[in-house]
């Protein structure tokens, strides 16, 4: 029994060492203050990578950094940045220019729900800034560095809605379609340079995303489930669908015509926001 336990621990240590050697010494995680970003930062710390964590909320980042240093003995650099403002991406690139980053994990992002024309134009445009522009602005110099040293990893957070247009989440789905296709193209371009690129496309997840989008989700996966499955897929595939709902919906819809997939997912999104109409009726009653 003792030998079996020791063998298991040795195997875990070897796996963590190999992961750190390929993707270390440091990982940059955006959107790390909560949800999937925080869960991925925790998983990476457990694998021995030093971290640069960034998000808007400095207090949450500091709390996470303290925990990661104490629990895993890694170095953690906190860089509070709002990627939704014009200078945000440049500020992050400047703040991390001296760091030896072997893994970029782009979790910063948000979504809206409901009809595009009913939502705020400024919020819809800001979503494009965060989900697409900022992610790409930070990605470009890091991808160059990784290709030059011929190793590294890139994780871009896609979504189950990225593979077709989706009513009641039209612009969010469009931003994730950009992320998904960018990841697929980069994977083809960078494979000969030793850089692994992964698009992680979860379904509903228990994070602050739903609160900000004012959505009610049922059967959502935990951020920890998504984080573990995502890291397991890195270097093994280009697209992963972590979580039971993502797998079920993804594979069951895959053979359907694109227009029908769009309709089905639009109805699902409508169901997640139907409480809004009920609240409006109460307000006007």
C-alpha positions as CSV (number, residue, x, y, z in Angstrom):
1,X,0.0,0.0,0.0
2,X,2.8,2.4,0.9
3,X,4.6,1.6,-2.3
4,X,1.4,2.2,-4.3
5,X,0.9,5.6,-2.6
6,X,4.6,6.5,-3.3
7,X,4.3,5.5,-6.9
8,X,1.2,7.6,-7.3
9,X,2.9,10.6,-5.7
10,X,5.9,10.2,-7.9
11,X,3.8,10.0,-11.0
12,X,2.0,13.2,-10.0
13,X,5.3,15.0,-9.3
14,X,6.7,13.9,-12.7
15,X,3.6,15.1,-14.4
16,X,3.8,18.5,-12.7
17,X,7.5,18.8,-13.5
18,X,6.9,18.0,-17.2
19,X,4.1,20.5,-17.3
20,X,6.2,23.2,-15.6
21,X,9.1,22.5,-18.0
22,X,7.0,22.9,-21.1
23,X,4.8,25.8,-20.0
24,X,6.8,27.5,-17.3
25,X,8.3,29.2,-15.5
26,X,5.3,31.6,-15.3
27,X,1.8,31.8,-16.6
28,X,-0.3,34.9,-17.2
29,X,-3.9,34.5,-16.3
30,X,-6.4,37.3,-17.2
31,X,-9.8,37.5,-15.5
32,X,-8.2,35.7,-12.5
33,X,-10.3,37.4,-9.7
34,X,-13.0,34.8,-9.7
35,X,-14.6,32.0,-11.7
36,X,-12.7,30.0,-14.3
37,X,-9.7,32.4,-14.2
38,X,-9.2,31.9,-10.4
39,X,-9.7,28.1,-10.7
40,X,-7.2,27.9,-13.5
41,X,-4.7,30.0,-11.6
42,X,-5.1,27.6,-8.6
43,X,-4.6,24.5,-10.8
44,X,-1.5,26.0,-12.4
45,X,0.0,26.9,-9.0
46,X,-0.6,23.3,-7.9
47,X,1.5,22.3,-11.0
48,X,4.3,24.5,-9.8
49,X,4.1,27.5,-12.2
50,X,4.7,31.0,-11.0
51,X,1.8,33.3,-11.8
52,X,1.0,36.8,-13.1
53,X,-2.7,37.3,-12.3
54,X,-4.7,40.2,-13.6
55,X,-8.3,41.5,-13.4
56,X,-10.0,44.8,-12.4
57,X,-10.4,44.0,-8.7
58,X,-7.1,44.4,-6.9
59,X,-8.5,43.2,-3.5
60,X,-9.6,39.8,-4.9
61,X,-6.4,39.4,-6.7
62,X,-4.4,40.0,-3.6
63,X,-6.4,37.6,-1.6
64,X,-5.9,34.9,-4.3
65,X,-2.2,35.6,-4.5
66,X,-1.8,35.3,-0.7
67,X,-3.6,31.9,-0.8
68,X,-1.5,30.6,-3.7
69,X,1.8,31.6,-2.2
70,X,0.8,29.9,1.1
71,X,-0.7,26.8,-0.3
72,X,1.7,26.1,-3.2
73,X,4.9,28.1,-2.5
74,X,4.9,29.8,-5.9
75,X,5.6,33.4,-6.8
76,X,2.6,35.5,-7.7
77,X,2.7,38.9,-9.3
78,X,-0.6,40.9,-9.1
79,X,-1.3,43.3,-11.9
80,X,-4.7,45.1,-11.5
81,X,-5.8,46.2,-15.0
82,X,-9.1,47.1,-16.7
83,X,-8.9,45.5,-20.1
84,X,-12.1,47.2,-21.2
85,X,-10.4,50.6,-21.4
86,X,-8.3,51.8,-24.3
87,X,-4.9,51.7,-22.5
88,X,-5.7,48.5,-20.5
89,X,-4.0,46.0,-22.8
90,X,-0.9,48.1,-23.3
91,X,-0.7,48.6,-19.6
92,X,-0.7,44.9,-19.1
93,X,1.8,44.2,-21.8
94,X,4.2,46.8,-20.3
95,X,3.7,45.5,-16.8
96,X,4.6,41.9,-17.8
97,X,7.3,42.7,-20.4
98,X,10.1,41.5,-18.2
99,X,8.5,38.2,-17.2
100,X,9.3,34.8,-18.6
101,X,5.8,33.8,-19.6
102,X,5.4,30.3,-21.0
103,X,1.6,30.1,-20.8
104,X,-1.1,32.6,-21.6
105,X,-4.6,31.9,-20.2
106,X,-7.1,34.4,-21.5
107,X,-10.1,34.2,-19.2
108,X,-11.0,37.9,-19.1
109,X,-14.4,38.5,-20.7
110,X,-18.1,38.9,-20.1
111,X,-21.4,38.4,-21.9
112,X,-24.8,40.0,-22.4
113,X,-28.1,38.2,-22.8
114,X,-31.3,39.2,-24.4
115,X,-32.0,40.9,-27.8
116,X,-29.1,42.8,-29.2
117,X,-31.3,45.9,-29.9
118,X,-32.6,45.9,-26.4
119,X,-29.2,46.0,-24.8
120,X,-26.9,49.0,-24.3
121,X,-24.8,49.8,-27.4
122,X,-21.9,50.9,-25.2
123,X,-21.9,47.6,-23.3
124,X,-22.1,45.6,-26.5
125,X,-19.1,47.5,-27.9
126,X,-17.2,47.1,-24.6
127,X,-17.7,43.4,-24.8
128,X,-16.0,43.3,-28.1
129,X,-13.1,45.4,-26.6
130,X,-12.6,42.9,-23.8
131,X,-13.4,39.6,-25.4
132,X,-11.7,40.2,-28.7
133,X,-9.5,43.3,-28.9
134,X,-7.8,43.1,-25.5
135,X,-7.3,39.4,-25.7
136,X,-5.6,39.7,-29.0
137,X,-3.5,42.7,-28.1
138,X,-2.0,40.8,-25.1
139,X,-1.7,37.5,-27.1
140,X,0.3,38.9,-30.1
141,X,3.6,39.7,-28.3
142,X,3.4,36.6,-26.1
143,X,2.8,34.3,-29.1
144,X,5.9,35.8,-30.8
145,X,8.0,35.2,-27.7
146,X,6.8,31.6,-27.3
147,X,7.4,30.9,-31.0
148,X,10.9,32.4,-30.8
149,X,11.9,30.1,-27.9
150,X,10.0,27.2,-29.5
151,X,7.8,26.2,-26.6
152,X,4.8,27.4,-24.7
153,X,1.0,27.3,-24.5
154,X,-2.0,29.5,-25.2
155,X,-5.5,28.8,-23.7
156,X,-8.3,30.9,-25.1
157,X,-11.8,30.7,-23.5
158,X,-14.3,29.9,-26.2
159,X,-17.9,28.8,-25.5
160,X,-20.6,26.3,-26.6
161,X,-22.2,29.3,-28.4
162,X,-19.1,29.9,-30.6
163,X,-20.0,27.5,-33.3
164,X,-23.2,29.2,-34.7
165,X,-25.1,32.4,-34.4
166,X,-27.3,32.4,-31.2
167,X,-30.4,34.5,-30.7
168,X,-30.6,36.3,-27.3
169,X,-26.9,36.2,-27.1
170,X,-26.0,37.4,-30.6
171,X,-23.0,39.6,-29.9
172,X,-21.5,37.4,-27.2
173,X,-21.7,34.4,-29.5
174,X,-20.0,36.4,-32.2
175,X,-17.1,37.4,-29.9
176,X,-16.7,33.7,-29.0
177,X,-16.8,32.7,-32.6
178,X,-13.8,35.0,-33.1
179,X,-12.0,33.4,-30.2
180,X,-12.7,29.9,-31.5
181,X,-11.6,30.5,-35.1
182,X,-8.5,32.5,-33.9
183,X,-7.4,29.5,-31.7
184,X,-7.9,27.0,-34.6
185,X,-5.9,29.1,-37.0
186,X,-3.1,29.8,-34.5
187,X,-2.9,26.1,-33.6
188,X,-2.1,25.4,-37.3
189,X,0.4,28.3,-37.5
190,X,2.3,27.6,-34.3
191,X,2.4,23.8,-34.1
192,X,5.8,23.7,-35.9
193,X,7.1,26.2,-33.4
194,X,6.4,24.0,-30.4
195,X,3.5,26.2,-29.1
196,X,0.3,24.4,-28.0
197,X,-3.0,26.4,-28.6
198,X,-6.2,25.3,-27.0
199,X,-9.8,26.7,-27.3
200,X,-11.8,25.7,-24.2
201,X,-15.5,25.8,-25.0
202,X,-17.6,25.2,-21.9
203,X,-21.3,25.4,-21.5
204,X,-23.0,27.0,-18.5
205,X,-20.6,27.6,-15.6
206,X,-21.2,28.7,-12.0
207,X,-19.4,32.1,-12.2
208,X,-20.1,35.8,-11.9
209,X,-20.8,35.7,-15.7
210,X,-24.4,34.8,-15.2
211,X,-24.9,37.5,-12.6
212,X,-23.5,40.2,-14.9
213,X,-25.5,38.9,-17.9
214,X,-28.7,38.6,-15.7
215,X,-29.1,34.9,-16.6
216,X,-30.5,32.0,-14.7
217,X,-28.5,28.8,-15.4
218,X,-29.5,25.3,-14.5
219,X,-27.1,22.3,-14.3
220,X,-24.0,24.6,-14.5
221,X,-20.5,23.1,-14.1
222,X,-18.2,24.3,-11.4
223,X,-15.1,26.5,-12.4
224,X,-12.9,23.8,-10.9
225,X,-14.3,21.1,-13.2
226,X,-13.7,23.4,-16.2
227,X,-10.2,24.3,-15.1
228,X,-9.1,20.7,-14.6
229,X,-10.5,19.4,-17.9
230,X,-9.0,22.4,-19.8
231,X,-5.5,21.8,-18.5
232,X,-5.8,18.1,-19.2
233,X,-6.6,18.9,-22.8
234,X,-3.7,21.3,-23.4
235,X,-1.2,19.9,-25.8
236,X,-3.6,17.0,-26.7
237,X,-6.2,18.7,-28.9
238,X,-7.2,22.1,-30.3
239,X,-10.7,22.4,-29.0
240,X,-12.1,20.9,-25.8
241,X,-15.6,20.9,-24.5
242,X,-15.2,20.7,-20.7
243,X,-18.3,20.0,-18.5
244,X,-21.2,17.6,-19.1
245,X,-23.5,20.1,-20.6
246,X,-21.0,21.3,-23.1
247,X,-20.3,17.8,-24.2
248,X,-24.0,16.8,-24.4
249,X,-25.0,19.9,-26.3
250,X,-21.9,20.0,-28.5
251,X,-22.1,16.4,-29.7
252,X,-25.9,16.2,-30.0
253,X,-26.1,19.4,-32.1
254,X,-23.0,18.7,-34.2
255,X,-24.8,16.9,-37.0
256,X,-27.7,19.3,-37.2
257,X,-27.8,22.1,-39.8
258,X,-26.2,25.3,-38.6
259,X,-29.5,27.2,-38.8
260,X,-31.2,24.6,-36.6
261,X,-28.4,24.6,-34.0
262,X,-28.8,28.4,-33.9
263,X,-32.5,28.1,-33.2
264,X,-32.1,25.5,-30.5
265,X,-29.4,27.4,-28.6
266,X,-31.4,30.6,-29.0
267,X,-34.3,29.0,-27.3
268,X,-32.1,27.8,-24.5
269,X,-30.7,31.3,-24.1
270,X,-34.3,32.7,-24.1
271,X,-35.2,30.3,-21.3
272,X,-32.2,31.6,-19.2
273,X,-33.5,35.2,-19.5
274,X,-37.3,34.6,-19.2
275,X,-37.3,35.9,-15.6
276,X,-36.6,39.3,-17.0
277,X,-40.0,39.5,-18.7
278,X,-41.6,38.3,-15.5
279,X,-39.8,41.0,-13.5
280,X,-40.9,43.6,-16.1
281,X,-44.5,42.6,-15.7
282,X,-44.3,42.9,-12.0
283,X,-42.7,46.4,-12.3
284,X,-45.4,47.6,-14.7
285,X,-48.3,46.0,-12.9
